[in-house]
Amino acid sequence: MFQRALICTDFSDGLHRLAQVMPSLVAGGLRHITFFHNVAVQSDRSIPRVDEEAMAEAHQRLEALLADVPAGAEVEVQVMSGRPSDNILRQVESQKADVVVLGMPTRSLLTEKLFGSTTMGLVDRTPVPLLILRPQLLSTYTLGELDLRCRNLFRYLLIPYDGSESAERLIDNLQHHLADPEENRVLDRCLAVWVVDDAIREEMRGDHPLEAAKKKLDHLGTGLRDHGVTVETLVKQGDPLEEIMRAAEEYDICAIAACHGSAGGFMRWSAPSLTREILRRSWHPVLYIPDRKSR
């Protein structure tokens, strides 16, 4: 699906290890890969300064990992100093990246509010998709396991779908990426999951909500199938987050696709959001696809 990736690492998230499995990343469709590290600005007697030594060490550390770059692939190392989210967006523009790979540990809403999150801060600002991986897993993979994982980053996506406007935007944006003739067609299968929420009052669900959801899902895959993607559908009843997590485990998916919720502001703390909870709590990789029409 993507050819130009910006892989952002702070060396504690395990993402720097991706430099050791370059052939697998290329086999997964990537052709131009930039490894990026951000160094915090140092303060000496309240005077901000760039830590040139730390920047040089980070650059050297990443370069040393790039021992096996396949022919036809381009790899760069970029190190900057300053605000991480701002520098990442600058790199997206300068490198013409079409996907950003980030690490983000599972966390609660309270922890996020207290300590912040570069990844969550980018969600409302990114012009390109984000692939979010869990450092707890990346750091424990052997190189053989990491090699296999990187060959299948985008092969099989789970798509949460409920007929809402945001769900329709997710499908539309996904089809937009598939329609790009310059992108590699790595995506092979999609699993569209509709969960009839038990928390919604029965009279508001309509008559036979499971059957109605199944009919809508049957028509959903037409556009994706036109691009050669195999589309499977699943209708469940219960708690949406729990059922989506369970389906991700049972169907052996590679990542969960997600899009922002209401146009009123995806990151508002007071607004409940299934997508936000998936980003925080899923152990599976999450492919966040921003709405291209609002960019």
KOLTILO-975820 format. One record per residue (C-alpha): y, x, z; residue in three letters; residue number from 1. Coordinates in nm, 2 decimals. Each point is the difference from the previous one (the first is absolute). Example, Ala and Ser with C-alpha at 12.3 -4.5 7.8 and 13.67 -1.06 7.14 Angstrom:
-0.45 / 1.23 / 0.78 / ALA / 1
0.34 / 0.14 / -0.07 / SER / 2
END
This chain:
0.00 / 0.00 / 0.00 / MET / 1
0.24 / 0.29 / 0.07 / PHE / 2
0.06 / 0.34 / -0.15 / GLN / 3
0.29 / 0.15 / 0.21 / ARG / 4
-0.06 / 0.02 / 0.37 / ALA / 5
0.22 / 0.12 / 0.28 / LEU / 6
-0.22 / 0.10 / 0.30 / ILE / 7
0.20 / 0.03 / 0.32 / CYS / 8
-0.14 / 0.19 / 0.30 / THR / 9
0.12 / 0.12 / 0.34 / ASP / 10
-0.32 / 0.21 / 0.04 / PHE / 11
-0.12 / -0.23 / 0.29 / SER / 12
-0.10 / -0.29 / -0.23 / ASP / 13
-0.28 / 0.18 / -0.19 / GLY / 14
0.17 / -0.06 / -0.34 / LEU / 15
0.05 / 0.37 / -0.06 / HIS / 16
-0.38 / 0.02 / -0.04 / ARG / 17
0.03 / -0.20 / -0.32 / LEU / 18
0.12 / 0.33 / -0.16 / ALA / 19
-0.36 / 0.12 / 0.04 / GLN / 20
-0.15 / -0.28 / -0.21 / VAL / 21
0.22 / 0.01 / -0.30 / MET / 22
-0.28 / -0.06 / -0.26 / PRO / 23
-0.08 / -0.33 / 0.18 / SER / 24
0.36 / -0.11 / 0.00 / LEU / 25
0.02 / 0.07 / -0.38 / VAL / 26
-0.33 / -0.19 / -0.05 / ALA / 27
0.16 / -0.29 / 0.18 / GLY / 28
0.27 / -0.01 / -0.27 / GLY / 29
0.28 / 0.22 / 0.13 / LEU / 30
0.15 / 0.26 / -0.24 / ARG / 31
0.32 / 0.12 / 0.18 / HIS / 32
-0.02 / 0.05 / 0.38 / ILE / 33
0.28 / 0.11 / 0.23 / THR / 34
-0.07 / 0.10 / 0.36 / PHE / 35
0.30 / -0.06 / 0.22 / PHE / 36
0.08 / 0.12 / 0.35 / HIS / 37
0.31 / -0.08 / 0.20 / ASN / 38
0.14 / 0.24 / 0.26 / VAL / 39
0.22 / -0.14 / 0.27 / ALA / 40
0.36 / 0.12 / 0.03 / VAL / 41
0.04 / 0.23 / 0.30 / GLN / 42
0.28 / -0.03 / 0.25 / SER / 43
0.15 / 0.32 / 0.15 / ASP / 44
0.28 / -0.09 / 0.24 / ARG / 45
0.04 / -0.33 / -0.17 / SER / 46
0.04 / 0.17 / -0.34 / ILE / 47
-0.26 / -0.12 / -0.25 / PRO / 48
-0.17 / 0.27 / -0.20 / ARG / 49
-0.28 / 0.02 / -0.25 / VAL / 50
-0.31 / 0.18 / 0.13 / ASP / 51
-0.06 / 0.23 / -0.30 / GLU / 52
-0.29 / 0.17 / 0.16 / GLU / 53
-0.19 / -0.32 / 0.06 / ALA / 54
0.07 / -0.11 / -0.36 / MET / 55
-0.14 / 0.32 / -0.14 / ALA / 56
-0.31 / -0.02 / 0.22 / GLU / 57
-0.07 / -0.36 / -0.10 / ALA / 58
0.04 / 0.09 / -0.37 / HIS / 59
-0.23 / 0.29 / 0.04 / GLN / 60
-0.26 / -0.20 / 0.19 / ARG / 61
-0.02 / -0.27 / -0.27 / LEU / 62
-0.01 / 0.25 / -0.29 / GLU / 63
-0.29 / 0.18 / 0.17 / ALA / 64
-0.21 / -0.32 / -0.01 / LEU / 65
0.04 / -0.05 / -0.38 / LEU / 66
-0.29 / 0.21 / -0.11 / ALA / 67
-0.16 / -0.23 / -0.26 / ASP / 68
0.24 / -0.18 / -0.23 / VAL / 69
-0.18 / -0.14 / -0.31 / PRO / 70
0.13 / 0.07 / -0.35 / ALA / 71
0.25 / -0.26 / -0.11 / GLY / 72
0.12 / -0.08 / 0.35 / ALA / 73
0.34 / 0.10 / 0.14 / GLU / 74
0.05 / 0.07 / 0.37 / VAL / 75
0.33 / 0.08 / 0.18 / GLU / 76
0.09 / 0.07 / 0.36 / VAL / 77
0.33 / -0.12 / 0.14 / GLN / 78
0.14 / 0.06 / 0.34 / VAL / 79
0.33 / -0.15 / 0.12 / MET / 80
0.20 / -0.03 / 0.32 / SER / 81
0.17 / -0.31 / 0.14 / GLY / 82
-0.09 / -0.37 / 0.04 / ARG / 83
-0.36 / -0.05 / -0.12 / PRO / 84
0.04 / -0.34 / -0.15 / SER / 85
0.31 / 0.09 / -0.20 / ASP / 86
-0.16 / 0.32 / -0.13 / ASN / 87
-0.31 / -0.18 / -0.10 / ILE / 88
0.20 / -0.24 / -0.21 / LEU / 89
0.19 / 0.29 / -0.16 / ARG / 90
-0.34 / 0.15 / -0.09 / GLN / 91
-0.12 / -0.32 / -0.15 / VAL / 92
0.30 / 0.00 / -0.23 / GLU / 93
0.00 / 0.37 / -0.09 / SER / 94
-0.38 / 0.02 / -0.05 / GLN / 95
-0.02 / -0.34 / -0.18 / LYS / 96
-0.28 / -0.09 / 0.24 / ALA / 97
-0.18 / -0.33 / -0.06 / ASP / 98
-0.18 / 0.00 / 0.33 / VAL / 99
0.07 / 0.15 / 0.35 / VAL / 100
-0.29 / 0.10 / 0.22 / VAL / 101
0.08 / -0.01 / 0.38 / LEU / 102
-0.18 / 0.02 / 0.33 / GLY / 103
0.05 / -0.25 / 0.27 / MET / 104
-0.21 / -0.04 / 0.32 / PRO / 105
-0.10 / -0.35 / 0.11 / THR / 106
0.25 / -0.12 / 0.25 / ARG / 107
0.14 / -0.31 / 0.18 / SER / 108
0.33 / -0.17 / -0.07 / LEU / 109
0.13 / 0.12 / 0.34 / LEU / 110
-0.09 / 0.37 / -0.07 / THR / 111
0.17 / -0.02 / -0.34 / GLU / 112
0.32 / -0.14 / 0.15 / LYS / 113
0.01 / 0.27 / 0.27 / LEU / 114
-0.09 / 0.30 / -0.22 / PHE / 115
0.08 / -0.11 / -0.35 / GLY / 116
-0.20 / 0.06 / -0.32 / SER / 117
0.11 / 0.18 / -0.32 / THR / 118
-0.26 / -0.19 / -0.20 / THR / 119
0.11 / -0.35 / 0.13 / MET / 120
0.36 / 0.10 / -0.06 / GLY / 121
-0.08 / 0.07 / -0.36 / LEU / 122
-0.16 / -0.34 / -0.07 / VAL / 123
0.33 / -0.18 / -0.06 / ASP / 124
0.15 / 0.29 / -0.19 / ARG / 125
-0.27 / 0.14 / -0.23 / THR / 126
0.03 / -0.06 / -0.38 / PRO / 127
-0.36 / 0.09 / -0.06 / VAL / 128
-0.34 / -0.08 / 0.17 / PRO / 129
-0.10 / 0.16 / 0.32 / LEU / 130
-0.36 / 0.10 / 0.08 / LEU / 131
-0.04 / 0.02 / 0.37 / ILE / 132
-0.29 / 0.19 / 0.15 / LEU / 133
-0.11 / 0.04 / 0.36 / ARG / 134
0.04 / 0.35 / 0.15 / PRO / 135
-0.28 / -0.07 / 0.25 / GLN / 136
-0.25 / -0.03 / -0.29 / LEU / 137
0.14 / 0.27 / -0.23 / LEU / 138
-0.02 / 0.26 / 0.27 / SER / 139
-0.37 / -0.06 / 0.07 / THR / 140
-0.13 / -0.01 / -0.36 / TYR / 141
-0.19 / 0.30 / -0.12 / THR / 142
0.12 / 0.14 / -0.33 / LEU / 143
-0.29 / -0.16 / -0.17 / GLY / 144
0.09 / -0.34 / 0.15 / GLU / 145
0.36 / 0.05 / -0.09 / LEU / 146
-0.09 / 0.10 / -0.35 / ASP / 147
-0.20 / -0.33 / -0.05 / LEU / 148
0.28 / -0.21 / 0.16 / ARG / 149
0.26 / 0.14 / -0.23 / CYS / 150
-0.20 / -0.09 / -0.31 / ARG / 151
0.01 / -0.37 / 0.11 / ASN / 152
0.35 / -0.06 / 0.13 / LEU / 153
0.08 / -0.28 / -0.24 / PHE / 154
-0.33 / -0.11 / -0.14 / ARG / 155
-0.06 / -0.32 / 0.20 / TYR / 156
0.29 / -0.19 / 0.16 / LEU / 157
-0.01 / -0.29 / 0.24 / LEU / 158
0.28 / -0.25 / -0.07 / ILE / 159
0.10 / -0.24 / 0.28 / PRO / 160
0.11 / -0.32 / -0.17 / TYR / 161
0.12 / -0.34 / 0.13 / ASP / 162
0.19 / -0.15 / -0.29 / GLY / 163
0.34 / 0.10 / 0.15 / SER / 164
0.29 / 0.15 / -0.18 / GLU / 165
-0.07 / 0.34 / 0.14 / SER / 166
-0.36 / -0.02 / -0.11 / ALA / 167
0.10 / -0.09 / -0.35 / GLU / 168
0.25 / 0.30 / 0.00 / ARG / 169
-0.29 / 0.23 / 0.10 / LEU / 170
-0.21 / -0.12 / -0.29 / ILE / 171
0.29 / 0.03 / -0.24 / ASP / 172
0.09 / 0.35 / 0.11 / ASN / 173
-0.36 / 0.11 / -0.01 / LEU / 174
-0.03 / -0.13 / -0.36 / GLN / 175
0.32 / 0.18 / -0.09 / HIS / 176
-0.15 / 0.34 / 0.10 / HIS / 177
-0.32 / -0.08 / -0.19 / LEU / 178
0.20 / -0.09 / -0.31 / ALA / 179
0.17 / 0.34 / -0.02 / ASP / 180
-0.17 / 0.18 / -0.30 / PRO / 181
0.08 / 0.34 / 0.15 / GLU / 182
-0.19 / -0.06 / 0.33 / GLU / 183
-0.37 / 0.08 / 0.03 / ASN / 184
-0.22 / -0.30 / 0.05 / ARG / 185
-0.18 / 0.10 / 0.32 / VAL / 186
0.00 / -0.35 / 0.16 / LEU / 187
-0.35 / -0.14 / -0.07 / ASP / 188
-0.03 / -0.30 / 0.24 / ARG / 189
0.20 / -0.23 / 0.22 / CYS / 190
-0.10 / -0.23 / 0.28 / LEU / 191
0.24 / -0.29 / 0.05 / ALA / 192
-0.03 / -0.14 / 0.35 / VAL / 193
0.15 / -0.34 / 0.11 / TRP / 194
-0.02 / -0.07 / 0.37 / VAL / 195
0.07 / -0.36 / 0.11 / VAL / 196
0.18 / 0.06 / 0.32 / ASP / 197
-0.15 / -0.18 / 0.31 / ASP / 198
0.33 / 0.02 / 0.17 / ALA / 199
0.16 / -0.25 / -0.25 / ILE / 200
-0.03 / -0.36 / 0.10 / ARG / 201
-0.28 / -0.18 / -0.18 / GLU / 202
0.22 / -0.27 / -0.15 / GLU / 203
0.22 / 0.27 / -0.16 / MET / 204
-0.29 / 0.18 / -0.17 / ARG / 205
-0.05 / -0.30 / -0.24 / GLY / 206
-0.33 / -0.16 / -0.09 / ASP / 207
-0.30 / 0.24 / -0.06 / HIS / 208
0.21 / 0.32 / 0.04 / PRO / 209
-0.30 / 0.24 / -0.07 / LEU / 210
-0.08 / -0.17 / -0.33 / GLU / 211
0.37 / -0.01 / -0.10 / ALA / 212
0.03 / 0.38 / 0.08 / ALA / 213
-0.31 / 0.08 / -0.20 / LYS / 214
0.13 / -0.19 / -0.31 / LYS / 215
0.33 / 0.19 / 0.01 / LYS / 216
-0.18 / 0.33 / 0.04 / LEU / 217
-0.22 / -0.06 / -0.30 / ASP / 218
0.31 / -0.02 / -0.22 / HIS / 219
0.17 / 0.30 / 0.17 / LEU / 220
-0.21 / 0.27 / -0.16 / GLY / 221
0.09 / -0.08 / -0.36 / THR / 222
0.28 / 0.24 / -0.04 / GLY / 223
-0.18 / 0.28 / 0.18 / LEU / 224
-0.32 / -0.06 / -0.21 / ARG / 225
0.21 / 0.04 / -0.31 / ASP / 226
0.06 / 0.36 / 0.11 / HIS / 227
-0.37 / 0.06 / 0.03 / GLY / 228
-0.02 / -0.05 / 0.38 / VAL / 229
-0.30 / -0.17 / 0.16 / THR / 230
0.14 / -0.27 / 0.24 / VAL / 231
-0.21 / -0.14 / 0.29 / GLU / 232
0.13 / -0.28 / 0.22 / THR / 233
-0.07 / -0.08 / 0.36 / LEU / 234
0.12 / -0.30 / 0.21 / VAL / 235
-0.03 / 0.01 / 0.38 / LYS / 236
0.13 / -0.20 / 0.30 / GLN / 237
0.13 / 0.16 / 0.32 / GLY / 238
0.26 / 0.25 / 0.10 / ASP / 239
0.14 / 0.16 / -0.32 / PRO / 240
0.03 / 0.36 / 0.14 / LEU / 241
-0.35 / 0.00 / 0.15 / GLU / 242
-0.17 / -0.15 / -0.31 / GLU / 243
0.18 / 0.24 / -0.24 / ILE / 244
-0.11 / 0.30 / 0.22 / MET / 245
-0.35 / -0.14 / 0.01 / ARG / 246
-0.01 / -0.05 / -0.38 / ALA / 247
0.13 / 0.36 / -0.05 / ALA / 248
-0.30 / 0.13 / 0.19 / GLU / 249
-0.26 / -0.22 / -0.15 / GLU / 250
0.10 / 0.05 / -0.37 / TYR / 251
0.05 / 0.37 / 0.01 / ASP / 252
0.35 / -0.01 / -0.14 / ILE / 253
0.21 / 0.31 / -0.06 / CYS / 254
0.34 / -0.13 / 0.11 / ALA / 255
0.18 / -0.32 / 0.10 / ILE / 256
0.29 / -0.10 / -0.23 / ALA / 257
0.31 / -0.14 / 0.16 / ALA / 258
0.35 / -0.13 / -0.08 / CYS / 259
0.29 / -0.09 / 0.21 / HIS / 260
0.04 / -0.35 / 0.15 / GLY / 261
0.31 / -0.22 / -0.01 / SER / 262
0.31 / 0.12 / -0.18 / ALA / 263
0.19 / -0.03 / 0.33 / GLY / 264
-0.11 / 0.34 / 0.11 / GLY / 265
-0.35 / 0.14 / 0.02 / PHE / 266
0.08 / 0.22 / 0.30 / MET / 267
0.16 / -0.25 / 0.23 / ARG / 268
-0.16 / 0.04 / 0.34 / TRP / 269
0.01 / -0.37 / 0.08 / SER / 270
-0.17 / -0.11 / -0.33 / ALA / 271
-0.38 / -0.01 / 0.01 / PRO / 272
-0.15 / 0.17 / -0.30 / SER / 273
-0.37 / 0.04 / -0.10 / LEU / 274
0.10 / 0.29 / -0.22 / THR / 275
0.17 / 0.18 / 0.28 / ARG / 276
-0.30 / -0.04 / 0.23 / GLU / 277
-0.23 / 0.13 / -0.28 / ILE / 278
0.22 / 0.30 / -0.03 / LEU / 279
-0.01 / 0.07 / 0.37 / ARG / 280
-0.36 / -0.08 / 0.08 / ARG / 281
-0.23 / 0.04 / -0.30 / SER / 282
-0.23 / 0.31 / 0.01 / TRP / 283
-0.04 / -0.04 / -0.38 / HIS / 284
0.26 / 0.15 / -0.23 / PRO / 285
0.28 / -0.24 / -0.08 / VAL / 286
0.17 / 0.00 / -0.34 / LEU / 287
0.35 / -0.15 / 0.05 / TYR / 288
0.15 / -0.12 / -0.33 / ILE / 289
0.37 / -0.08 / 0.01 / PRO / 290
0.15 / -0.29 / -0.20 / ASP / 291
0.12 / 0.17 / -0.32 / ARG / 292
0.23 / -0.30 / -0.08 / LYS / 293
0.21 / 0.07 / 0.32 / SER / 294
0.04 / 0.37 / -0.07 / ARG / 295
END
